[in-house]
Amino acid sequence: MFKKYLCLDVGDVRIGVARSDGMGMFAHPLEVIDRKKTKAIKRIKELCAQENTKSIVVGIPKSLDGTEKVQAEKVRDFIAKLEKNISGVEIIEVDERLSTVSADRMLQETTNKDAKGKRKVVDKIAAAIILQTYLDMKR
């Protein structure tokens, strides 16, 4: 039996979302949730139903030395809200060090989008990088 995953790159303004393929082997960017315009928990719940997933991978931001700062606390607060509002879903925390930096570099090398255009996609690409790293570690 294969397992599908959603992955969240949680930020203060946006949440990048990625999903795995049906075999749980490859990550694909899905969307970016604007936290000011969308009820994030409700949207994530909808995505879990649409994607038929019972596992959400969430990136925990850490410093290069592995310590956690204020943003990690904010992400864990968000995870607590997910757990309270979405039943039957496993939450998996993973280290997301440098995922956004990697996504930003990838965009710079492959596109000529302006800064505003990059913001619309960098978070979902970062989520895909986090998820792919997790999927690769599982194998």
C-alpha positions in Angstrom: 0.0 0.0 0.0 1.4 3.4 -1.0 1.0 6.5 1.1 0.4 10.0 -0.2 1.7 13.1 1.6 1.1 16.8 1.7 4.0 19.0 2.8 3.7 22.5 4.3 6.4 25.2 4.3 4.8 27.5 6.9 5.6 31.2 6.9 4.0 34.2 8.6 2.5 35.4 5.3 2.3 32.4 3.0 2.2 28.6 3.3 3.8 26.6 0.5 2.1 23.3 -0.3 3.5 20.3 -2.1 2.2 16.8 -2.6 3.6 13.4 -3.3 2.7 11.2 -6.2 0.4 8.3 -5.6 3.4 6.0 -4.9 4.9 8.4 -2.3 8.1 8.7 -4.2 8.2 12.1 -5.9 7.2 15.6 -4.6 5.4 18.1 -6.7 4.7 21.8 -5.9 0.9 22.3 -5.4 0.0 25.8 -4.4 0.7 28.7 -2.1 -1.8 29.7 0.5 -1.9 33.4 1.3 -2.6 33.5 5.0 -4.1 37.0 4.9 -6.7 36.1 2.2 -7.4 32.4 3.0 -8.4 30.4 6.1 -5.3 28.2 6.0 -6.5 25.4 8.2 -9.7 25.1 6.3 -7.8 25.0 3.0 -5.3 22.4 4.2 -8.3 20.3 5.4 -9.8 20.6 1.9 -6.5 19.6 0.3 -6.2 16.5 2.6 -9.6 15.4 1.3 -8.9 16.2 -2.3 -5.5 14.6 -2.3 -6.7 11.6 -0.2 -3.8 12.0 2.2 -3.5 11.1 5.9 0.0 12.5 6.5 1.3 16.0 6.5 5.0 16.7 6.5 5.8 20.1 8.0 9.1 21.8 7.7 10.6 23.1 11.0 13.0 26.0 10.4 16.3 25.6 12.2 19.5 27.6 12.2 22.6 26.3 10.5 23.8 25.0 13.8 20.6 23.1 14.4 19.1 25.3 17.0 15.5 26.5 16.8 14.4 30.1 16.9 11.2 32.0 17.1 9.9 30.9 13.7 10.1 27.3 14.8 7.9 28.1 17.7 5.4 29.7 15.4 5.4 26.7 13.1 4.8 24.4 16.1 1.9 26.6 17.2 0.4 26.2 13.7 0.9 22.4 13.9 -1.0 22.4 17.2 -3.9 24.2 15.4 -3.7 21.6 12.6 -3.9 18.7 15.1 -6.9 20.3 16.8 -8.8 21.0 13.6 -7.9 18.1 11.3 -8.6 14.6 12.8 -7.1 11.4 11.6 -4.0 13.1 10.0 -0.5 12.2 11.0 1.8 15.3 11.3 5.5 14.6 10.6 8.0 17.3 11.5 11.2 17.6 9.4 14.2 19.9 9.4 13.8 22.4 6.6 17.2 24.1 6.8 17.9 26.0 3.6 14.9 24.8 1.6 13.7 28.3 0.8 17.3 29.3 -0.2 17.5 26.2 -2.5 14.1 27.0 -4.0 15.1 30.7 -4.6 18.4 29.6 -6.2 16.6 27.1 -8.4 14.2 29.9 -9.6 17.0 32.3 -10.3 18.8 29.7 -12.4 15.7 28.5 -14.3 13.4 31.6 -14.7 13.6 35.3 -15.2 10.6 36.1 -12.9 10.6 39.3 -11.0 10.6 39.4 -7.2 6.8 39.4 -7.0 6.5 36.5 -9.4 9.0 34.5 -7.4 7.2 35.0 -4.2 4.1 33.3 -5.8 6.1 30.1 -6.4 9.1 29.9 -4.2 7.1 28.7 -1.2 5.6 25.8 -3.0 8.9 24.8 -4.5 10.5 25.0 -1.0 7.7 22.7 0.2 8.5 20.3 -2.6 12.1 20.3 -1.7 11.3 19.6 2.0 8.9 16.7 0.9 11.4 15.2 -1.6 14.1 15.2 1.1 11.7 13.4 3.5 10.7 10.9 0.9 14.3 10.2 -0.1 15.2 9.6 3.6 12.4 7.1 4.0 13.7 5.0 1.1 
